[in-house]
Amino acid sequence: MPNRKGCCKGAGLERQARWLAPSLLYLLWKESSHGYNLMADLPSLGFITGSTDPAAVYRTLNLLEQEGLVRSEWDTSGSGAAKRSYEITDQGKQQLCSWREFMQIRRDALDQFLRRLEELPDFDTFLPKEDV
């Protein structure tokens, strides 16, 4: 049953973190960026709801860099403090393509499960009014 934030019990917002790496790789494939800009763009992808945890983003970027999927350098142009600029590597692009395969498998499983739900007797009588 949905809670007041619209998330179903058992779904767990903490699971959003599993989509952080592919989301960051996607954004970096589109355009090299600073961490702050990446955090601002993450919610637009639909996997992250609410505010983005900066520590989780920078921790993930650091892990992606250690794995050779992104690289970074200090950007000292402009006024203000130096910022780290991130870009995806070819290995990161290959990894994102692997994520795509994983997501397609999950999507197919979810589609099959949804079809089965809709086949249950009287299923539609228990749907919230806006879903009917």
N, C-alpha and C positions, 0 to 999 in steps of 0.2 A: 504494500500500500504506500502511495507517495507520502513523503513527509512534507513539511511546510516549504522546503526549498525545491520541491518538485522531483526529488530523487527518490527512487524506490529503496525501501529497506533492504539491506543485503547487497546493494550495488556498490556502495562504498566510494566516496569521493577520493579516497587515497589511491584508487586505481587509475586516476587521471595521470599519475606519474608515469605509468607505462607507455603513454602516448607522447611523452615529452621528447624523447630522443628522435622519433621519426618526424615529429612536428618541427623541431629545430632544424633537422636536416632539410626538410622541405623548404622552410623559410630561407635557409642559407643557399639552397640551390637557386631559388628565385633571385636572391641578392645578398651579397656580403653585408654584414651588419654588426652593430654593437649589441651587447647583451641587453641594454635597456630597451632598445627598439624591438628586439626579439620578444621580450616580455610583453610589450604592448601589443604585438601582433598575434601572440599565441591564442588568445580567446577567439579570434576570428575563424580559427580552424575548427572549432566546435568540440574539441576534446577537453579543453580546460574551461571550467566554469568559475566565475568569481575572479578574485585577484590571483595573480601568479606569484608563487613563492620564489623570490629572487635567489635564495640559497639553493633551492632545487635546480633552478635554471643554470646557475654558474657551476654547480657540482656536475650536472649532466654535460655541460659544454666542456668541462675539464676532462671528464671521462671520454667523451667523444674525441677530444684532442689526443689523449693518451693512446687511444685505439687507432689513431691515424685517419679518422673520419672527417675531422675538421682541423684547420690550422688557424692560428691567431697571431696577431702582431700588435704592438702598441701604436696607436694613432695619436700623434702629438700635434696634428694640424688643428688649427682653430684655437679659440681661446678656451681657457679652463683647463681642468686636469686632463691628463692623458687617458684615453679610453682604449680598451682592447677591442680590436676589430676581428670578426670571425668570418671564415669562408669555408665552404665545403670542399673536400678533396674528391678525386675520382673514386677512391675507395668508399667515401661517404655516399657518393651517388649510387654505387653498386649496392651498398647496404640498404639504402632507401628503396631500391628496386626489390630487394629481398623482403623488406617490410610490406611492400605492395602485395606480394604473393601471400604472405601471412594474413593480411587484411582481407584479401579476397576469400580465403578459406573461412575466416571468421564470419564474413558477411554472408556467405552461402549457408553456413550453419545457423546463423541468426534468422535468415529468411526461411529456412526449413522449419525452425522452431516456431516462428510466428505463424506460418501456415498451419502447423499442428494445433497451436493455441486456438486459432479461429475455427477449427473443426470440432472443438469441444462442445458438448451439448450446452445450450443456453449461455455460451461465452459472451455474446454481445449484450446480454441483459445486465452484466456486471461491469461493463465499461463505463468510465466516467462520461457524463452527458456530452462533453465537448468532443469525445472520440467516436461517438456513434454517428 
